[in-house]
Structure formats: C-alpha cells, structure tokens
C-alpha cells in the first residue's frame, strides 16, 4: 500500500478536547503531525458530525491551538483525525513544536490497544 501522508507523524502523549454538539470530550493523541493525529477516545456520544473543533495544548505552552478536524478512519476507540483548518499562527506553533520535539516513541511505551 502506498503511503499517503504528506507529513511525518511524531509520537506524542497529549490530552485534548474534541467538541461535539458544543460539549468537550477528552481524547488522547498517540501521534501528531501537521495534518492530523491518531487518538484514543474515552467517552463521547454516538454522533458522527462532518467536522468538529479540537482544542490542543502543547507541552510547555500556555495557549491552546484550535483546529477543525474530521474523523478520517475509526477502529474501535482509535480515531484518525484529519485537520481541515487552523489559523496560520497555530500552524506555525504546531510546526515549531513538532520540529523541536525529540522522538519520544521509546519513552512512551507501547501504544494503547483498544
């Protein structure tokens, strides 16, 4: 199968809020790129919106990134979320974070099985 990703994924252990019908639902990102993230959903309603806002707080930062995303693929509680829109400022902040973050795959341990 041909790789379709444009940007390298960075292993990550990051909690975020996914807003559905105006309410925040906790998710955990296990990897992150400029184009999206792979998440583990904990509890959320059985709805399937076309898109939704996400609030991400990167380690060491005091301001949240706001991103519009959509579920590109789902497997149990794992959701691959594609980023649809974010401000140029937030995109620069995310890019800088990803470029400066060490490869922490070994430090995170195994990915959660869901």
Secondary structure, DSSP 8 states (H G I E B T S, - for coil): -----SS--EEEEEEEEEEETTEEEEEEEEEE-SSEEEEEE-S--S---S-EEEEE--TT-SS-EEEEEEEEEEETTEEEEEEEEE-HHHHHHHHHHHHHS---HHHH-S----
